[in-house]
């Protein structure tokens, strides 16, 4: 059975250290990794994608569960050492935000926290079940409902594509080096036919991000920054959404109606991407 050394010992063996620029915090326990793999629903024969395998603790757990593993690792030194832990791993050395994603039937990963959000949105395009680790605050935002102060564009974008649930919670001491935040593993079950209100997924996302770009303002003001005030009021009214509401007050069904109204009014082409405001 494949077991791993404590990350501190393994890093000394490799004469390297955790690199902050890569967002590296390594799981310290095989038992914790086994728990994550179990809660992720990994079965023998699954072809699993792991992002940022690092020192191979989660990779080894996936191997113990009988999975075939494809791993994408940015750190060249750790990528070179990974086959020493799991010789059968299919390794891709590169940036998971840029390299072509392989065909798999599941994703299990301790995501680098500094790029976790864009990675998650990209991985959702694979349309397979996933178990992904985030800072607890990000996990809370992913799962948040409308009306919550932490509900934002990330909540809407992800919940339009997948059903989410909390799988595992982990304290800082579960990692080396220990981060200053708690962590959580979130499970994602892709929705078979995602509903974006008749818009393309990209246009839906742009509309949502625009709505949340000034979350203290009303939708009239948020949309009006690009569409004009009268067009923004007309859009909300056509969708059955109060033009005086703020983005955090609109549930997923409301965002779908807004996208449908914007598509009907040919307004989506006028919306350029904006940085999320939450």
N, C-alpha and C positions, 0 to 999 in steps of 0.2 A: 504494500500500500504506500502511495506517495505521501510523504509528510514534508513539512518545511521548517526551516530554522526561524527563530525570532528575527524580524527585520533588522534590528540593530546588529546582530551577529552576521547576517547575510551581507549587509552593506559593508561591514569590515572585511569580510572575505573578498568582496569585489573591489575593495579599495575605492569606494565611492560614497556618496551621501544622497539624501533626499534633496531633490532640486525644486526649489520654491517656484521657479518659473514654469515648471511642468505641473504644478499643483499636486505634488506627490505626498500622500499620506497612506502608509501601507497597513493593511490588516495585520494584527499581531497573532491571531489565533486560528489554528486549523478548525477548531470546534465552531467558532463564529462563522467561518467560511462555509462549513458544512451546513449550518443552520440557514444561511442565506440561500444556498443552492437548493436545500429542501423546500423552503418557502417559495422559491421561484418555480417550483414544479418541474425541475429538470429530470428527464427520464433517460435511461440507457438508450443510446443510439441517436439522441438529439444532436443536431449540428448547431453549436452555440457560438455566438460572437461575443468576445470579451474585449472591451476597450480599456487600454491602460493596465495591462496585467501586472506591471511592475515587477515585484519579487516573486510572483507566482503563487501566492497563498490561495487566492480564489481560483486560479487556474488548476491547481492541484485538487481542490475540492470538486471542481467540475469533472476532472478526470476520474476521481474516485466514484463519482456518480454515473460513470459510463458514457459521458458525452464526448463527442468529437469537437475539438475547440479550434476556432479561428481567432487569433488575437492580433489586435492592432496596437503597436507600441511606438511612441515617438522617441523615447530615450534609446539611443543606439546601444549604450552599454548594457542596459537592462534587457533589451531585445536580444542581444547576443548571448546573454546568460540564461534566458528563459528555457531553452531546450534542455538545459541541464536538470531542470526541475520536472518538466513534462516533455519528454523527447518527441512525442507524437503531435505536439502543437503545430498548427499551420500558422506561421508567423508572417505578419505584414508589418514592416518597419516604415512608419510614416505618420502623418497627421490625420487622425480620424475625421477631421472636418473637411479633408480634401481628397483623400484616397477613395477610389471606388469601393463601395461597401459590398462584401461578399454575400452570396445567397446562403441564408441560414434559416432555421425555424424557431430560433429563440435568441434573445440577447440577455446576458447577465454581466453587469459591470459595476465596479467602483469607479465612477466617473471622476476625472480630474475636476476639482470643484471650480477652478477658474474658467472652465469652458463647458460646464455641465449643461447649462440651459440650451445653447445652440446645438450641442451634441444630441441632447434629448430630442429636440425638434427634428433634427436630421434622421435620427434612428427611427422615429415614428414612421418615416417613409417606407421602412422595410415591411410594415404591416404584420409583425409577428409579436407574440407575447414577450414582455421584457420585465426584468427586475433591475432597477437602476438605483445607485446610491447617490444621495445628495446631502448637502447641508440641511439640517432639519427645517430651517426657515424657508428654503426653496421647496422642500417637500410640502410644507404647510401651504405655500402659495399654489402649488400644483393642485392640491386637493380642495382648495377653498371654494365656498359657495358664494353666490351673489349676495350683496349686502354686507359681507365681511370686509374689514378694512384692509385685509391682505389679498382679497380677490382682485386679480388683475388680468392683463392680456395673456400672460402665461397660462393662467387657469383656463381661460376660454379656449385658447388655441389647442391646448392638450386635451381638454375634455370634449372638444369637438371631434377628436380623432380616436380617443381611447377611454375606457373605463379604468379608473385608478383606485388603488387601495394601499394602505400602509401595511408593509410586510414585516419589517424588522426595525427596531430603534436601537441605536448604538451610542454609547458615551464617548467622549474624547479619548479615554484610555484604551479604546478598542483599536487604536491606530498608533503607528510610530512614523514620524514624530506626532505627538498628540496635538490635534488642532484645537483652536479655542472655542469650537462650536460642537454641538451634538450633531449626529448624522441620522439618516433614515433611509431605508430601502423602500422604494415605491414600486408596486406592481402595475403593469400596463396591459390591458386586454384590448387589442385593436377593434374598433367598431367596423363591422363588415362593410357597410356602405355609409361612410361619413356624410353628413348633411351640412353643406356650407351655404345653404340658401340659394342654390343655383349658381353661385359664384365659383370661381376657381379657388383652390385652397390658398394660393398666394394672395389673391385679391381679398379674400375673407380676412387673412392675417393682417394685411395692410389696414383694412377698415378698423379692425379691433385695436391695433396698435395706435392708430390715430385717435380713436375714442379715449384711450387711456393715456395719451401723451400729455394731457393736462388734467389729471384726475380730480383736481379740486374744482374744475370748471364744469359747466353743464355740457351736455352733448351738443347743444346748439353752438356753443363757443368752440368746443374741440373740433367738430366737423367743419364749422364755419371758417376755421383758419385756412382751409384749403378749398372748400366748396362754396364759401360765401354763406352769410347768415340765413337768407331766405331759402336757399337750397337745403341747408342743414335742417331747418324747421320742417320743410316739406318732406324730407327723407324720413325724419323721425315720425311724423304724423302718418305717412304712408305705411310705416312698419308697426303702427299702434304702440309706439314708445313715446313717453312724455319728453318733449324737447327740453324740458327743464331738469330732467334727470341727469345724474352723473353716471359715468360708465360703470362704476362698481355696483350700481343698483339694477343693471340689466342682466338678466339671466341668459343662459346659453340659447334658449329658444328665441329670446328677444334679439340676440346678435344674429341669429339666422334670418329673422325677419328683416333686420336692418340690411343685411347683405342682399337679400332678395329685392328689397326696395331700391337699393343702390344699383343693383344689376338692371332692374326695370327702367330706372331713370338714366342709365348709362353714366352713372357718376363714378363708378369704380376706376375708370381710366384716368380720372382727374386726381386720384389720390396717390401721392408719392409716399414711399416708405418713410416712417418716422421712428425715432428711438422710443422704446417703451418707457412710459413715465412712472411705472410702479416699482 
